[in-house]
Amino acid sequence: MAHTKSGGSTKLGRESASQRLGVKRQDNQMVKAGEVLIRQRGTKYLAGLNVGTGKDDTLYALKAGAVKFASKTKTKFDGRKRTAKVVSVIG
């Protein structure tokens, strides 16, 4: 006698594909125009000089050059402060 009663055809297939987010290019690394620097959800990293932002908040290089990371203090709407990382392409 079966232990499971008419539970359906499969118990597999619920896994979603990983989104492969994160930093793709490191500090002082040379990049070409159009290369993806960071894939993110929200604005954990901000776009600096020669860096564009995609509709899904992906940061990409607008010009060829070297990647530079810097920190910046931003003030939120309620007056609290947060430190944000700014990504730029120099060159």
C-alpha positions as CSV (number, residue, x, y, z in Angstrom):
1,M,0.0,0.0,0.0
2,A,1.3,3.5,-0.8
3,H,2.0,5.9,2.0
4,T,1.3,9.1,0.0
5,K,-2.3,9.5,-1.2
6,S,-2.7,11.2,-4.6
7,G,-0.4,14.1,-3.9
8,G,0.2,15.0,-7.5
9,S,2.7,14.1,-10.1
10,T,5.9,15.7,-8.8
11,K,7.4,17.2,-5.7
12,L,10.2,18.9,-7.7
13,G,10.4,22.1,-9.7
14,R,10.0,24.8,-7.0
15,E,13.5,26.1,-7.2
16,S,14.0,29.5,-8.9
17,A,17.1,30.4,-10.8
18,S,19.7,32.4,-8.9
19,Q,19.9,36.1,-9.8
20,R,23.7,36.3,-9.8
21,L,23.8,39.6,-8.1
22,G,26.9,41.3,-6.7
23,V,30.1,43.2,-7.6
24,K,31.4,42.1,-11.0
25,R,34.5,44.4,-11.3
26,Q,36.9,45.3,-8.5
27,D,38.8,48.5,-7.6
28,N,41.5,49.6,-10.1
29,Q,40.3,47.0,-12.7
30,M,40.2,48.2,-16.3
31,V,36.8,48.1,-18.0
32,K,35.4,48.9,-21.4
33,A,32.3,51.0,-22.1
34,G,29.1,49.0,-21.4
35,E,30.6,46.5,-19.0
36,V,28.4,45.6,-16.0
37,L,30.1,46.7,-12.8
38,I,27.5,45.7,-10.2
39,R,24.2,43.9,-10.3
40,Q,22.0,44.9,-7.3
41,R,18.5,45.3,-6.0
42,G,18.0,48.8,-4.8
43,T,20.7,51.4,-4.6
44,K,23.3,49.8,-2.2
45,Y,26.0,51.2,-4.5
46,L,25.5,54.6,-6.2
47,A,26.6,55.6,-9.7
48,G,29.5,58.1,-9.8
49,L,31.5,59.6,-12.7
50,N,31.1,57.8,-16.1
51,V,28.7,55.1,-14.6
52,G,25.2,54.6,-15.7
53,T,22.2,53.0,-13.9
54,G,19.9,50.4,-15.6
55,K,16.2,50.1,-14.8
56,D,17.0,47.2,-12.5
57,D,19.6,49.3,-10.6
58,T,22.5,47.6,-12.4
59,L,25.6,49.8,-12.6
60,Y,27.5,49.8,-15.9
61,A,30.5,51.7,-17.4
62,L,29.7,54.6,-19.8
63,K,33.4,55.0,-20.8
64,A,36.5,52.9,-20.7
65,G,38.8,53.3,-17.8
66,A,39.6,52.1,-14.3
67,V,37.0,51.3,-11.6
68,K,37.2,53.4,-8.4
69,F,35.2,52.9,-5.2
70,A,34.6,55.7,-2.7
71,S,32.3,56.4,0.3
72,K,29.8,59.2,0.7
73,T,27.5,60.2,3.5
74,K,23.9,60.6,2.4
75,T,21.1,62.1,4.5
76,K,17.8,60.2,4.4
77,F,14.4,62.0,4.3
78,D,13.9,61.6,8.0
79,G,17.3,63.2,8.8
80,R,19.2,60.0,9.5
81,K,22.5,59.5,7.8
82,R,23.9,56.5,5.9
83,T,27.2,55.8,4.2
84,A,26.8,54.8,0.6
85,K,29.5,53.4,-1.7
86,V,30.0,55.3,-5.0
87,V,31.4,53.6,-8.0
88,S,33.2,55.7,-10.7
89,V,35.1,54.9,-13.9
90,I,38.3,57.1,-14.2
91,G,40.1,57.4,-17.5
